[in-house]
Structures are given as C-alpha cells and as structure tokens.
Amino acid sequence: MYQKQRFIILKSIKYSESDLIIHALLKTGEKINFIAKGARKSKKRFSGGVLEPTHFVEGVFSKTKSDLFLLQEAHLIKGFEKLRTSYDKLELAFYFLKLIDQVAEYGGLDSESYFDLLGNSLASLESIDSINNLKLHFEVKFLHYQGVLPEDQLYSEFLRLNIKDCEKLNYSKSHAQSISNLVQNHIRQLLPKMNN
C-alpha cells in the first residue's frame, strides 16, 4: 500500500551502483529511512537532484520487509537553493540536520516541534545575515525541546521569539558567550557522537 507524505531530507547515502539510502524527517516529527532504487540514474522519478539533504519534498513510498521504506518517487517542494550560495550557510544547515538526525526517533510521532524548528531554521538561514544568532537560537530551542534547558531567565528571549525573528535577539557579547558555552556543553553531553 502506497503512502504520500512530505518530509525534509536529513541525509542521503550512496548504496550500490544506482541506489540511495535516505534519512528523512516527516511532518509528524517521525524519522524514517527510505531506499530509493535507481535514484542515481532515474531522471523521471527523482529528477533534478531532488534527494539532496535540506530538501523539502513530497514522496510516494511503501513498506518493505526490512526497516526501510521503498521510495517510489519524490517531487521537490522547496530546495532552499540560497543555502548553496554560501559555504557558511550550507555548513550550518548540515549542522542543523545532523542534530535533528541524532535525536529524532523512528516511529516517534510526538516530535512535530523538530520538523517545525528545522524547516523554519532552513528558511531563515536563506535570508538572514547573522548566522551566529540563528545558530544559538536553534541550539537553545533544540535543547529546550529535549528537556535539557529549563525555562530560565537566561534563555527566556530565545524561547519567546520565533526562530525567524532571531535577528531581533538583543544581548551583549558576554551574555551570548556564556549562553553559547552552556549550550555547547549540553550538546556535548547529550550527543557525544557529534564530536566524532
């Protein structure tokens, strides 16, 4: 039985001569792995590099006997093309994807906040100048959703503002540095694999 859903591609891995393994985050927040047979050669079902990380796509897929879903076709909804015009922006986008890939759960249907955070962050990253603000804002919200950061006065402005409004964050360099140090420490403890 086929399903049609929208998702953000977290990772794309070459598999065999023409296939790809895709890690994706559904709108529900569930992480799912696909095998896209012939994806590296098919121009009809997977045209124009649609299966690249960061892409927001709509896919048609079915369950297999393994833990992989078979991706039949995919169509690009939003490619976040402007991210690919800046090395720093693309690097930060991949950092966001990696964080979400580490914590999103297979079969987990209660993590819609991760999908929203990731999608809004990628969209914001295309248009903003202050990527350091966005990085810190993303990290604070990410850790808050993980239940690691309490609703402390130190983070209140980050939690109150939407990610798209990260340029409105108003804090001193010393305040930013102290928050950044705390956040990085939490991320190292939460995701030791990120350091490898």
N, C-alpha and C positions, 0 to 999 in steps of 0.2 A: 504494500500500500504506500503510495507516494504522499509526501508532505511538502508544503511550500511554506518557507519561513524566511525572515530577514535576519541577518547576522553580520557581525564585524569579524573580519579575519584577523586572528592573533598571530598565527604562524603558518608558513607554507613550507613543506619539506619535500624535496625530490625523492621519489620512490620508484624504483625500477627505471626502465628506459623512458617511459612516457607518462607515468602516473605521478600524482601529488597526494601527500597526506596533509590535510588542512585542520588546524585547530581553530575553532570559531566560538564566538560568544553570541548566543541567541538573545533576542529582546527580553526574554524572561529572566536572563541572567545565567542560564544554564550553559555550561561549556560542553561542546560536542566535537567529536573528531570525525572527519569525512575522509573517504578515499575517493579521489576524482580520477577515474580510469581514463587514460588517453588525454589528460588535461594539457599536457605539454605539447600535444600535436593537434588537438581539436580546435579549429577556428570557429566552428559553428556553435558548439555547446558552451565553450569557455573562451569567448573572443576578447581580444584587446587586453590581455593581462589582468583579467577580472579577479583572479585568485591571489592577488598580492596582499601582504599584510597591510593593515589600516583600512582596506576597502570595506565599505558597507554594501552588502549585496543581498539579493533575493535568490534563494536556491531551491531547487526541487530535489528531494532525496528520499531514500527508502532505507529501512533497517536491513542489516545483513546478519549472518550467524555470528559474526565476531562483534567486538565492541565498536567497530567502525560503521558509520553510515555511508551508503553509496550515494555520492553526489552526482545526479544525472545532468544537471545544467545549472548555470548561475548567470545572473544579469546584474550589472553594476547599477547601484542606486546613487552612491556618492563615492568618488575616488580620492577626495582630499588631495587633489593634484598639487596645490600650492605648497604642501609639505615637502614635495620632492624638488623644490627650487632652492632649498636651504638645507645644508648638511646638519646644522644645529637643530633645526626644527624636526627633521626626519629622525635624528638620533633620539630626541626627546620623545617623539611619537613611539618609537620602538621600545623605549624605557617604559612608557605607559602600558603598552601591550604586554611586555614581559611581566610587569607587576600583576596585572589582571590575570594573565595566564597562570601565574603561580597560585592564585587564591581561589579563582572560580572553580566550582565543583561540577563534576559530571552528574547529571541528574538533579542538580540543585536548582530549585525553582523560586528561591526567595532572595535572589541577588540582582533584581532588576536595577538596583541603585548602581551596580558596577557598570551595567550597559549604558545607563544614562551618563554616568561620570565619564566613561571612556569616550562615548560619542560626542558629548559636549566639549570635552577637552581637545579632541582632534579638530573639531570645527573651530574652536577658539584659537588653537595653535596656528591655523592657516592665516589668521588676520592680525594677530597681536604682535607687538614689538618686544614686550617684556617677558621673554620666555622663562626667566628665573622666577617671576611672580607666579606664572602658571604652574611651573613645576612644584613649587612649595604648596600652592593652593591644592593641587591634585593630591600630593602626598598627605596633607593634613586630612582631606576628605576621605581618601582611601583608608588611612589608619583609623579614622573615626568609624567608618563602616565596618571595619574589622573588630571594633570594640576595644581597640588599644588606647585611643586617646579619649579621655573624658571631656565633657563639655566644660572646659576650663576657660577662665577669662583670657588666658594667654592665646587661645585659638578661636575665641568667640567670633571675631570678624571673618575669619576664614570659613567657619561653619555657617555663618549667616548669609554670606554673599554667594550667589550663583557662580559657577566656575567661569562663565562667560564674562563676568564682571571682575575678573582677577586684577585688571589694571586699576581698579578703584581701591584696592587694598592700600592702606596708609599706615606704614610702620617705619621705624628707624632701622638703619643698617644693623645696629647691635641687637634689636628685637628680632629682626629677620634671621640673624646668625644664630641666636640662641634657639629659636624655633627650629631652624634647619638642623642644628646639631642634635636636638631631641628627636626629631623626625627620622634622621638617618640612623640613629641608634636603635630606634624601634624597628625600622625596616630591616636592619642587620639581624636583629633578634628574631623577628617574625619570619624572615625569608633568608636563611643563611645561604641557600643555593644561589641567590642573586650575586653573591660575592665571588662565585667561581667563574 
